[in-house]
Structure formats: C-alpha cells, structure tokens
Amino acid sequence: MSEKNGIKGNIRLSATITSEISATSPVVLGGNPADNIRILSDLGYDGIELHWGNPSQIDFKRIIESCDKHDVAISALATGKAYVEEGLSLIDDNESTRQSAVKRLLDFVDAASSFKSTVIIGCIRGNLASFQKYEDYLKRLAESTLIVSEYAETKNVQIVFEAINRYENNYLNNADETLDFINKYSLPNTKILLDTFHMNIEDANMAKAIENCGSMLGYMHFADSNRYYVGGGHIDYREIVTALRNIGYDGYISAECLPLPDSDTAIRKWIEGIKTAFQTI
C-alpha cells in the first residue's frame, strides 16, 4: 500500500497544474506551483502533471525545489496547449507547422528526461482536414510520432498517446482505434493514455476497453461524465478500478478535471472519490 495515498499496490495519484486556470479547461490548479505542490502533498497526491504549451515557459527550478521538499514527482508533461494556443499539429498540411510540432515535442522530451516523466501526445496530433485522405493523415501522424518516440526512447522517457472524444479531435477517439494505430505502425516506446471523461463518450464498455489495452495502458486521466472531479457525475468507477486491478495497472492516475466548483473543492473531492472507489474493490 502506498504510504502517501493509502491505495493498495503501486497506483500513484497526480493532479494537473498550470499557470492560469480556466473554468472551461480541465486543469485543476493554477497559480504558485510551490503552494500547490505543498497542498497536493498534504492531501496525499504523489505527483503533478504540468500543462504548458512550451517547456521553456515552465519554472522547473522552483517546481523541483518544491517537489523535493514535499516528496512529489512530476508524473507527466502535457503538450495540448501547443495545439490549442499555437496551432502546432503533427498532421498539418503545412510542413513547417508539422516540423514545429515535432520539434516542440522533442523539447518536451528533453525537459522530461531530467525527471523521468512521461510525455503526453493528445490534441497536438491535430484534426483531419479531409476524411477522404484519412489513411494519408494517419501515416503522416505515425511518421511524426515515430521521430518523437524513438528520440524519447534514447532519453528513457515514456510516450503515451491519448484517445480523445470526437468533439475535441475528429479521429482516434476510442481505446481500440488508438491502440490499433500504435500497433499498426509499430510505434516503439509508445503506450496508450485513457481518460474516463473521453471513454464515457466513446467506449461502449469502459472496463473492457481497459482490459483490452492490458500492458499497453501507460497512463490514466480520471474525470467524471461532466468533467468534474471523481464522484461529481454518473460514472461507475468500481468497474473501472476492477479492470485496472485485473490488468495489474501500477501507473499514475491523474486528476484532469475542471476546477469546479473551485480548485480547492475539486482536488479534495477528486482524491476522496478515488480512494472510495479503490476501497470498495
């Protein structure tokens, strides 16, 4: 059992942080990272997931000092803001934009290598401009991802590729599609990230989807059906926890949920909901 979070096994709990939060973006904490890390540690969190568009914007020195002081790890670096804020995409028709997206991910890998953190490929994959050229775009995505995943392997950094619902990305929406993509193109050093909010929209059976991923599941985001904290919606987390137990998952589960009704409530309710779900299994 984790001495910090109280969950049996090696499951670790993380929370998303950034510089400034928004009520419409699923990052739960913003502001002074040092204060946030202390608060999260006191609540039983093991790690933080950093959401910035560019690693050069992150005050790693300050964050690491606080992490070391409070026994908190950097679980992952999320990269979606590079797409949302700058339009960087791994499948963009403009080669310069595509190369910039790849370069940005390599920068994230370099940053992650110092902390043994995971790098997430989510929204930065971009959206399809034409479904008629679906296979061409998929091949382009694989070529771009391969550059990143091979480089990350030399840096001992794990890459995880996120299945995202159709309203945010218009392809590779469910677990099976995303897993098939990774396997079809034999992407090395690349596992899948599943998010319960997206799964509730896209996966007919969330528990089965988790079990189908098996050892290829590299990271989890937990947010309820309305993207609130665990327990704020209608998802039955007992089935999800059972599936995670069945595959022997021992990675991070991260609070990528809306900071609602406020950040303090969200981080407290989220970890309470997680612990309740695990204690009932």
Summary of the structure (lengths in Angstrom):
residues: 281
radius of gyration: 17.5
end to end distance: 14.0
largest distance: 52.8
contacts: 1014
relative contact order: 0.14
helix: 47%
strand: 15%
